Amino acid sequence: MAEEELFDLIVPPGVPRLILMDIVKQFDVEVVRRPQKLHFANMDGDARELLAFRGKREVVESVQDYLYAQLRDYVKEE
């Protein structure tokens, strides 16, 4: 039996912990660390370890929609 492919959604730096914890409780994803090269400002090519949500494609797509909606609401409250 073939193993199902998993997908990662990189979490933008600065996402509040409450949103991260809420996503883990609501969706079938795990939080993983992903080394990622950065390409902006004075960090061009520097590698940073970022967080990502890992799960099945359709779940990760739902997490992305939910995450961006939560971030929009969070910014509006500030």
C-alpha positions as CSV (number, residue, x, y, z in Angstrom):
1,M,0.0,0.0,0.0
2,A,1.4,3.4,-1.0
3,E,2.0,5.9,1.7
4,E,-0.2,9.0,1.4
5,E,1.6,12.2,0.4
6,L,1.7,14.9,3.1
7,F,1.9,18.6,2.5
8,D,3.4,21.5,4.6
9,L,2.0,24.9,5.1
10,I,4.8,27.3,6.4
11,V,3.6,29.4,9.3
12,P,4.5,33.1,8.8
13,P,6.7,34.3,11.6
14,G,4.8,36.3,14.2
15,V,1.5,34.2,14.1
16,P,0.1,34.4,17.7
17,R,0.4,31.2,19.7
18,L,-3.3,31.1,20.4
19,I,-4.0,30.8,16.6
20,L,-1.4,28.0,16.3
21,M,-2.9,26.1,19.2
22,D,-6.4,26.5,17.9
23,I,-5.5,25.1,14.5
24,V,-3.8,22.0,16.1
25,K,-7.0,21.4,18.1
26,Q,-9.4,21.8,15.2
27,F,-7.5,20.1,12.3
28,D,-5.7,16.9,11.7
29,V,-2.3,18.4,11.3
30,E,1.0,18.2,13.2
31,V,3.4,21.1,13.8
32,V,6.9,20.4,12.3
33,R,10.1,22.4,11.9
34,R,11.2,23.3,8.4
35,P,14.5,24.8,7.5
36,Q,13.8,27.5,5.0
37,K,16.1,29.8,3.1
38,L,15.1,33.5,3.3
39,H,15.4,35.8,0.4
40,F,14.8,39.4,1.5
41,A,16.6,42.3,3.0
42,N,19.9,41.4,4.5
43,M,19.0,37.8,5.1
44,D,19.3,36.6,1.4
45,G,20.2,33.0,1.5
46,D,20.2,32.7,5.3
47,A,18.4,29.5,6.5
48,R,16.0,29.8,9.4
49,E,14.0,27.0,11.1
50,L,10.3,27.9,10.6
51,L,7.2,26.1,11.8
52,A,4.8,24.4,9.4
53,F,1.6,22.5,9.6
54,R,1.8,19.1,8.0
55,G,-1.1,17.0,6.9
56,K,-3.2,15.8,3.9
57,R,-3.6,18.2,1.1
58,E,-7.3,19.0,1.6
59,V,-6.8,19.5,5.3
60,V,-3.7,21.8,4.8
61,E,-5.7,23.8,2.3
62,S,-8.5,24.2,4.9
63,V,-5.9,25.2,7.5
64,Q,-4.5,27.8,5.1
65,D,-8.0,29.4,4.6
66,Y,-8.7,29.3,8.4
67,L,-5.2,30.7,9.3
68,Y,-5.5,33.7,6.9
69,A,-9.1,34.4,8.1
70,Q,-7.9,34.4,11.7
71,L,-4.9,36.6,10.9
72,R,-7.3,39.1,9.1
73,D,-9.5,39.2,12.2
74,Y,-6.5,39.6,14.5
75,V,-5.1,42.5,12.6
76,K,-8.6,44.2,12.5
77,E,-8.8,43.9,16.4
78,E,-5.4,45.6,16.9
